[in-house]
């Protein structure tokens, strides 16, 4: 039975989390409330920020803001930690009055001194003038899954994959195609460690309403 993490949860919203492979750290998203606060005296840098908590035994420490340069006054969310426990992918966007703008995928790395590097925006093979979100780095560290409405697709958001090239750059994004993608919204893909089964969220017809979870081989 799922149990709340009382030292991390607040009366406000916590979400979009990623664990380090050893299960000792969780990086997750907290957003400012209408009053600008982040709950329990936590401080943020604006809009949504990434926070971190450490597990000691069965207890999780109170969350701490990852701070600059990872967080900014913009919107940071949807983290995905690599299997090395040091490479963190996430989404950064500009918070506008009518919603989020310029949602792009960024990457930052944890240095030997325990601080994260200045995040780098992934290249144009990944990011477009449209919206990129729901990033997941496969445990192999060289296969990147994400959702986008900026690459040629089937309608709404589609799920794409890009593979790291020998020079460290990311290859051209490939649409996963039908029946994984449809004319509806398809996002939030998670691929199992063994690489055989994946899960996604979709509001395609035949579901129970709004976004539902699906799996595929």
Backbone bond lengths (Angstrom), bond angles and torsions (degrees), N, CA, C in turn:
res aa  C-N    CA-C-N  psi(-1)  N-CA   C-N-CA  omega(-1)  CA-C   N-CA-C  phi
1 X - - - 1.457 - - 1.524 108.44 -
2 X 1.314 116.11 130.98 1.468 120.82 179.78 1.528 110.41 -63.21
3 X 1.321 115.55 138.77 1.458 121.80 178.95 1.524 109.16 -123.13
4 X 1.340 117.66 139.03 1.463 119.88 178.32 1.523 111.37 -69.59
5 X 1.328 116.02 145.99 1.461 120.89 175.00 1.525 106.65 -90.36
6 X 1.311 115.71 95.39 1.466 120.31 -168.32 1.523 112.56 -65.47
7 X 1.332 118.22 -29.96 1.463 119.79 -178.86 1.526 112.47 -78.51
8 X 1.326 116.52 -12.29 1.464 121.04 -179.91 1.524 111.28 -106.07
9 X 1.326 116.40 -42.30 1.461 120.14 -176.49 1.526 112.08 -71.97
10 X 1.317 114.39 145.93 1.459 122.63 175.31 1.520 108.29 -128.69
11 X 1.326 115.94 -177.21 1.461 119.66 175.17 1.524 111.50 -70.95
12 X 1.344 116.03 -12.60 1.458 120.86 178.65 1.527 109.70 -91.89
13 X 1.325 116.50 -169.56 1.454 121.58 -171.63 1.530 111.99 -93.57
14 X 1.331 115.94 127.99 1.460 122.34 169.78 1.527 108.12 -117.28
15 X 1.330 116.71 140.71 1.458 117.53 -179.38 1.501 113.13 -168.88
16 X 1.348 115.00 -176.80 1.463 123.84 174.23 1.516 111.74 46.58
17 X 1.336 116.71 69.24 1.448 121.33 -176.32 1.518 113.90 -105.92
18 X 1.330 116.66 159.94 1.459 122.85 175.61 1.525 108.67 -143.58
19 X 1.315 116.53 136.80 1.458 122.36 -179.13 1.522 111.06 -98.91
20 X 1.331 116.11 147.20 1.463 119.14 168.07 1.526 107.51 -71.78
21 X 1.339 117.58 154.60 1.470 120.31 -175.35 1.532 114.42 -56.31
22 X 1.338 116.76 -30.58 1.457 118.87 179.96 1.524 112.96 -82.63
23 X 1.334 117.05 -1.61 1.459 121.21 177.62 1.507 114.72 73.03
24 X 1.332 117.30 11.48 1.468 120.27 -175.41 1.524 113.38 -91.10
25 X 1.327 117.94 -19.05 1.457 120.53 -178.45 1.529 109.63 -132.55
26 X 1.308 115.74 144.80 1.444 121.48 171.78 1.524 108.46 -125.41
27 X 1.313 116.12 129.88 1.467 122.95 173.43 1.520 106.62 -107.76
28 X 1.311 116.77 128.55 1.463 119.78 -175.16 1.525 110.06 -146.00
29 X 1.310 115.27 175.02 1.464 122.25 -175.42 1.519 111.32 -104.28
30 X 1.325 115.57 136.42 1.456 121.94 167.83 1.521 107.96 -130.43
31 X 1.315 115.59 137.91 1.468 120.93 -178.94 1.523 110.39 -114.81
32 X 1.300 115.04 149.70 1.459 120.37 177.94 1.520 110.83 -67.12
33 X 1.315 116.43 140.07 1.452 120.86 175.69 1.520 111.10 -77.80
34 X 1.310 115.98 -177.56 1.460 120.21 -178.39 1.526 111.68 -61.82
35 X 1.339 115.96 -23.98 1.459 119.90 178.53 1.531 112.08 -91.29
36 X 1.338 116.18 2.18 1.453 119.99 178.84 1.512 115.10 86.80
37 X 1.339 118.54 -3.43 1.463 121.45 -178.19 1.525 110.66 -89.44
38 X 1.348 114.99 161.09 1.461 121.94 -179.60 1.528 112.13 -111.36
39 X 1.315 117.93 4.74 1.453 121.72 177.03 1.515 113.39 89.14
40 X 1.331 116.59 146.70 1.469 124.47 175.41 1.524 112.96 50.91
41 X 1.317 117.38 33.57 1.450 120.37 178.24 1.514 114.70 74.57
42 X 1.335 117.71 7.27 1.467 120.91 178.90 1.524 110.40 -70.76
43 X 1.310 115.41 148.49 1.451 120.77 -179.58 1.532 110.13 -113.62
44 X 1.316 115.68 139.71 1.452 121.43 177.61 1.513 110.99 -122.97
45 X 1.313 115.12 176.79 1.459 120.43 -177.20 1.520 112.41 -108.54
46 X 1.340 115.96 -4.06 1.454 120.12 178.14 1.510 111.55 135.45
47 X 1.345 116.31 137.70 1.459 122.27 178.02 1.521 110.02 58.53
48 X 1.343 118.60 -122.79 1.462 122.40 177.67 1.524 109.60 -106.97
49 X 1.325 116.61 140.18 1.460 123.21 -179.53 1.517 110.13 -127.57
50 X 1.341 115.65 162.48 1.456 121.95 172.97 1.526 109.28 -95.04
51 X 1.332 114.95 132.88 1.457 122.72 179.06 1.523 109.04 -120.34
52 X 1.332 116.91 163.16 1.456 121.63 -179.05 1.518 110.06 -135.34
53 X 1.336 115.41 144.66 1.462 122.25 175.08 1.521 108.31 -136.62
54 X 1.336 116.77 146.75 1.463 122.66 -178.47 1.517 110.09 -112.52
55 X 1.327 115.61 138.91 1.466 120.59 177.47 1.524 109.40 -92.00
56 X 1.323 115.81 125.53 1.461 122.57 174.66 1.523 106.56 -120.95
57 X 1.333 117.02 107.03 1.463 120.16 -172.64 1.521 109.51 66.63
58 X 1.310 116.54 -122.90 1.462 120.98 177.63 1.525 111.82 -101.43
59 X 1.317 116.92 8.82 1.465 120.62 -174.85 1.528 110.31 -113.43
60 X 1.316 115.53 141.83 1.473 121.75 175.58 1.517 109.25 -103.97
61 X 1.318 116.28 135.55 1.455 120.31 -179.85 1.528 110.27 -72.26
62 X 1.330 117.93 156.45 1.466 120.10 174.72 1.524 110.62 -56.15
63 X 1.321 115.99 144.07 1.460 121.40 -175.41 1.523 111.87 -66.30
64 X 1.328 115.17 146.99 1.456 121.95 175.20 1.517 109.02 -127.01
65 X 1.316 116.22 141.02 1.460 121.53 176.86 1.534 109.42 -68.05
66 X 1.346 117.35 134.00 1.460 120.14 178.35 1.523 111.75 -65.76
67 X 1.322 116.71 -20.64 1.458 120.44 174.44 1.512 114.25 71.49
68 X 1.324 114.49 -172.24 1.458 122.25 178.25 1.532 108.76 -76.56
69 X 1.333 119.83 144.42 1.468 126.82 9.32 1.522 114.72 -94.87
70 X 1.354 118.29 3.96 1.470 119.43 -179.25 1.521 110.03 -68.61
71 X 1.315 116.59 -52.79 1.456 120.62 179.92 1.526 110.77 -89.94
72 X 1.334 115.08 147.52 1.454 122.72 177.84 1.521 107.92 -137.76
73 X 1.302 116.60 -171.07 1.467 119.38 175.00 1.527 110.87 -73.39
74 X 1.349 116.57 -8.35 1.457 121.02 177.88 1.521 110.87 -82.88
75 X 1.329 116.46 -170.15 1.469 125.18 -175.41 1.523 108.88 -96.58
76 X 1.336 117.11 114.27 1.463 121.86 175.29 1.525 109.14 -116.58
77 X 1.337 116.35 129.78 1.464 119.22 -175.01 1.523 109.91 -161.73
78 X 1.341 115.21 -178.06 1.467 124.85 172.07 1.532 112.84 53.13
79 X 1.337 117.70 58.32 1.465 120.40 -178.52 1.522 112.27 -75.31
80 X 1.316 116.31 153.13 1.465 123.15 173.46 1.522 107.95 -142.18
81 X 1.338 116.51 115.37 1.457 122.03 -177.23 1.523 110.68 -89.89
82 X 1.327 116.52 134.05 1.449 121.31 177.43 1.515 111.73 -71.88
83 X 1.344 116.19 163.56 1.462 121.22 -177.52 1.523 112.28 -67.88
84 X 1.330 117.96 -12.66 1.462 120.07 175.52 1.525 112.15 -80.13
85 X 1.328 116.68 -7.94 1.459 121.14 -179.97 1.513 114.03 70.82
86 X 1.340 117.83 11.27 1.463 121.24 -175.52 1.528 112.87 -130.84
87 X 1.314 117.45 -17.37 1.460 121.02 -176.84 1.525 109.25 -105.60
88 X 1.323 116.11 118.15 1.459 122.08 -173.73 1.520 110.27 -117.31
89 X 1.325 116.10 121.70 1.459 122.60 173.89 1.529 108.10 -101.36
90 X 1.324 116.99 147.38 1.453 120.28 178.69 1.532 109.58 -160.44
91 X 1.315 115.47 175.19 1.465 121.79 179.89 1.522 109.13 -108.33
92 X 1.326 115.69 133.88 1.467 121.40 173.59 1.523 108.39 -121.84
93 X 1.312 115.94 137.33 1.467 120.51 -179.80 1.521 109.60 -146.65
94 X 1.308 115.47 163.03 1.458 122.42 175.14 1.519 108.58 -91.95
95 X 1.334 116.29 127.84 1.456 121.15 177.86 1.521 109.14 -85.23
96 X 1.339 116.02 113.74 1.459 121.44 179.09 1.526 109.94 -111.44
97 X 1.313 115.69 167.06 1.464 120.14 -177.57 1.525 112.01 -60.53
98 X 1.338 116.45 -31.67 1.463 119.99 -177.93 1.524 112.40 -102.18
99 X 1.336 117.97 18.00 1.463 120.61 176.73 1.516 112.53 128.51
100 X 1.329 115.76 -163.75 1.461 121.77 -178.07 1.513 110.92 -90.39
101 X 1.316 116.10 141.53 1.455 122.26 -179.70 1.529 109.46 -124.72
102 X 1.321 115.58 149.46 1.473 122.03 171.79 1.522 112.03 53.65
103 X 1.317 116.87 54.25 1.452 121.30 176.40 1.527 108.90 -74.81
104 X 1.328 117.02 115.43 1.457 122.86 -177.68 1.520 110.33 -130.19
105 X 1.327 115.56 159.33 1.458 122.42 178.82 1.524 109.44 -93.82
106 X 1.323 115.47 131.69 1.462 122.95 178.62 1.533 109.40 -123.05
107 X 1.317 116.11 161.94 1.459 121.16 175.93 1.521 109.20 -136.14
108 X 1.334 115.93 142.21 1.452 122.88 176.16 1.519 107.84 -137.58
109 X 1.342 116.97 153.07 1.457 120.73 -177.94 1.520 110.74 -126.27
110 X 1.318 114.11 141.65 1.454 121.07 179.52 1.523 109.44 -81.58
111 X 1.328 116.23 123.57 1.449 121.15 -178.33 1.515 112.55 -86.69
112 X 1.330 115.57 174.33 1.458 120.94 -179.88 1.522 112.04 -64.27
113 X 1.349 116.19 -22.50 1.463 119.94 179.95 1.521 112.66 -85.08
114 X 1.354 116.54 2.67 1.458 120.19 177.56 1.507 115.56 85.76
115 X 1.339 117.26 5.82 1.463 120.26 179.12 1.529 109.85 -111.09
116 X 1.321 115.42 151.94 1.456 121.22 179.13 1.528 110.35 -84.93
117 X 1.326 115.12 145.48 1.461 121.06 179.12 1.526 110.68 -75.12
118 X 1.332 114.99 166.36 1.465 119.29 176.02 1.531 108.46 -63.48
119 X 1.334 118.07 124.26 1.467 120.39 -176.62 1.526 112.44 -60.82
120 X 1.329 114.99 142.17 1.455 121.95 176.93 1.521 109.60 -111.25
121 X 1.325 115.08 134.67 1.460 120.51 175.80 1.525 108.62 -75.22
122 X 1.342 116.86 130.77 1.448 119.82 177.84 1.528 109.99 -66.81
123 X 1.327 116.87 156.93 1.454 121.93 -171.83 1.512 115.11 -69.00
124 X 1.328 114.65 -178.44 1.461 121.44 -174.19 1.521 113.20 -72.96
125 X 1.327 118.72 -10.87 1.462 119.81 171.11 1.521 111.44 -69.99
126 X 1.331 116.15 -19.95 1.463 122.70 179.33 1.527 110.28 -106.03
127 X 1.319 116.28 -61.55 1.463 121.51 -174.20 1.529 111.51 -85.25
128 X 1.317 115.31 144.60 1.463 123.02 -179.28 1.525 108.84 -132.04
129 X 1.340 117.97 175.49 1.463 119.47 172.66 1.531 112.79 -65.98
130 X 1.345 116.85 -12.23 1.466 121.00 176.49 1.516 111.32 -83.30
131 X 1.330 115.73 -152.06 1.451 121.21 -175.23 1.527 110.31 -110.54
132 X 1.329 116.13 124.87 1.454 122.12 172.06 1.525 108.82 -111.28
133 X 1.320 117.23 135.81 1.457 120.07 -177.64 1.526 110.42 -156.53
134 X 1.346 115.82 -176.70 1.465 123.05 175.82 1.521 111.81 50.54
135 X 1.325 116.48 51.32 1.458 120.70 -178.52 1.526 110.72 -76.36
136 X 1.342 115.91 141.49 1.458 121.10 171.33 1.515 109.73 -141.22
137 X 1.329 116.11 124.81 1.452 120.98 174.20 1.523 107.59 -91.80
138 X 1.329 116.52 125.30 1.458 121.20 179.42 1.525 109.24 -66.16
139 X 1.341 118.58 153.89 1.473 120.25 178.73 1.525 114.58 -56.57
140 X 1.346 117.85 -18.78 1.464 118.00 177.76 1.529 112.24 -73.28
141 X 1.340 116.96 -11.04 1.459 121.85 177.41 1.515 114.43 74.36
142 X 1.335 117.74 1.68 1.458 121.44 -174.74 1.522 112.52 -127.94
143 X 1.324 117.04 3.38 1.463 121.31 -179.31 1.519 108.47 -125.47
144 X 1.314 116.54 119.98 1.467 122.03 -174.34 1.520 109.41 -114.82
145 X 1.326 115.78 124.73 1.459 122.21 175.02 1.527 108.58 -107.60
146 X 1.318 116.41 144.20 1.459 120.24 177.89 1.517 109.19 -162.30
147 X 1.320 115.92 167.49 1.461 122.13 175.83 1.514 109.72 -109.44
148 X 1.334 115.93 149.47 1.460 119.76 -177.66 1.517 110.10 -157.33
149 X 1.328 115.03 148.39 1.463 120.67 168.41 1.525 110.02 -112.75
150 X 1.344 116.67 9.84 1.459 120.93 -176.92 1.513 113.85 -99.19
151 X 1.335 117.37 -24.40 1.460 121.11 175.29 1.526 109.20 -86.80
152 X 1.343 118.32 155.87 1.471 119.68 176.79 1.523 110.20 -55.67
153 X 1.334 115.54 128.43 1.459 119.90 -175.13 1.500 112.80 -146.13
154 X 1.317 114.83 -164.52 1.461 121.78 -174.46 1.521 112.10 -102.07
155 X 1.333 117.50 -1.82 1.457 121.14 -178.58 1.509 110.83 124.91
156 X 1.339 116.47 145.91 1.460 119.69 -176.43 1.516 109.70 62.40
157 X 1.315 116.34 -141.36 1.459 121.26 173.22 1.520 109.07 -99.17
158 X 1.316 116.08 140.08 1.458 121.94 174.84 1.518 109.55 -118.34
159 X 1.326 115.67 161.57 1.452 121.95 177.58 1.524 108.93 -97.19
160 X 1.336 114.88 134.06 1.460 121.93 -177.69 1.523 109.65 -124.85
161 X 1.327 115.01 162.14 1.452 121.20 175.23 1.525 108.94 -132.17
162 X 1.330 115.80 142.59 1.459 121.55 174.39 1.520 107.80 -134.87
163 X 1.327 116.27 144.59 1.464 120.49 -178.39 1.522 110.41 -117.35
164 X 1.318 115.17 139.80 1.452 120.73 -179.27 1.522 110.32 -68.43
165 X 1.332 115.52 135.58 1.457 122.24 179.88 1.531 110.41 -88.86
166 X 1.338 117.17 165.60 1.475 119.95 -179.27 1.519 114.16 -54.75
167 X 1.343 117.25 -28.51 1.461 119.76 -179.55 1.526 113.10 -86.90
168 X 1.336 116.69 4.54 1.456 120.64 178.14 1.514 114.73 91.40
169 X 1.341 117.95 -7.31 1.460 121.10 177.21 1.524 109.60 -80.91
170 X 1.332 115.63 165.24 1.457 120.43 179.00 1.525 110.02 -96.75
171 X 1.339 115.67 134.62 1.449 121.04 -179.81 1.514 112.35 -73.32
172 X 1.307 115.76 172.79 1.454 122.00 -178.76 1.524 110.23 -60.00
173 X 1.331 115.52 135.03 1.461 120.77 -179.38 1.522 110.81 -66.97
174 X 1.323 116.10 137.06 1.461 122.18 179.62 1.520 109.54 -116.45
175 X 1.315 115.59 131.55 1.457 121.39 176.45 1.532 109.03 -71.46
176 X 1.339 117.72 132.70 1.458 120.17 -179.16 1.521 112.83 -70.99
177 X 1.343 116.99 -12.30 1.459 120.52 171.84 1.523 114.93 75.73
178 X 1.330 114.51 173.11 1.457 122.52 178.28 1.524 109.19 -78.42
179 X 1.332 120.63 143.27 1.468 128.50 8.58 1.525 115.04 -93.21
180 X 1.349 118.08 7.66 1.463 119.01 177.01 1.525 109.47 -67.09
181 X 1.327 115.90 -48.44 1.461 120.62 175.07 1.518 110.08 -96.85
182 X 1.325 115.32 148.15 1.462 121.75 179.64 1.524 108.54 -136.20
183 X 1.325 116.52 -171.27 1.449 120.71 175.74 1.511 112.70 -77.89
184 X 1.335 117.22 -2.75 1.458 122.82 179.23 1.530 109.61 -92.49
185 X 1.326 116.47 -168.44 1.460 122.03 175.46 1.525 108.35 -86.32
186 X 1.334 116.21 123.43 1.461 121.86 177.79 1.525 107.74 -127.61
187 X 1.338 117.10 120.00 1.458 119.23 -177.34 1.524 111.33 -155.92
188 X 1.324 115.56 -171.31 1.470 123.92 173.96 1.519 112.51 56.41
189 X 1.332 117.17 45.90 1.464 120.11 179.46 1.524 110.78 -73.42
190 X 1.321 116.07 141.05 1.463 123.55 173.19 1.522 107.60 -131.69
191 X 1.314 116.39 126.48 1.458 121.64 -178.68 1.516 109.00 -107.74
192 X 1.322 116.67 130.69 1.451 121.28 -179.78 1.517 112.20 -63.41
193 X 1.344 115.68 156.47 1.462 120.94 -177.07 1.518 111.92 -57.70
194 X 1.335 116.43 -36.22 1.459 119.66 -178.18 1.523 112.66 -76.52
195 X 1.343 117.06 -8.44 1.456 121.48 175.73 1.512 114.98 74.19
196 X 1.327 117.58 17.60 1.466 120.52 -176.45 1.533 113.56 -105.69
197 X 1.309 117.60 -31.98 1.463 121.88 -177.06 1.520 109.06 -126.79
198 X 1.319 115.93 139.03 1.461 121.58 178.24 1.525 109.58 -130.41
199 X 1.321 115.64 161.61 1.460 122.86 -178.13 1.518 108.37 -130.89
200 X 1.334 115.90 147.62 1.461 119.57 178.28 1.518 109.82 -148.04
201 X 1.333 115.24 166.35 1.458 122.49 174.55 1.524 108.21 -110.58
202 X 1.332 116.22 141.08 1.459 120.41 -178.53 1.522 109.81 -155.44
203 X 1.343 115.38 148.26 1.467 119.64 173.53 1.526 110.83 -105.64
204 X 1.331 116.94 26.73 1.466 122.31 179.30 1.522 111.09 -60.61
205 X 1.321 115.93 159.20 1.461 120.64 179.80 1.521 110.05 -64.64
206 X 1.336 115.57 151.09 1.453 121.29 -179.55 1.512 113.53 96.47
207 X 1.333 117.05 -2.97 1.456 120.47 178.46 1.515 111.73 -88.67
208 X 1.320 115.75 -167.91 1.460 121.73 -177.46 1.522 112.17 -96.08
209 X 1.345 116.69 -1.83 1.457 120.38 179.39 1.505 111.96 125.40
210 X 1.345 115.96 135.35 1.470 121.78 -178.22 1.533 109.09 56.15
211 X 1.342 118.59 -144.84 1.464 120.94 -178.83 1.532 110.22 -80.03
212 X 1.317 116.79 132.59 1.472 123.09 173.86 1.520 109.02 -122.57
213 X 1.327 116.13 160.21 1.456 121.87 178.11 1.525 110.34 -92.02
214 X 1.338 115.01 137.67 1.469 122.44 177.68 1.528 107.94 -132.64
215 X 1.339 114.98 157.77 1.457 119.75 174.14 1.528 108.70 -127.94
216 X 1.329 115.59 157.19 1.459 120.03 176.07 1.525 109.12 -153.61
217 X 1.321 114.53 156.19 1.462 121.18 178.25 1.519 108.72 -85.72
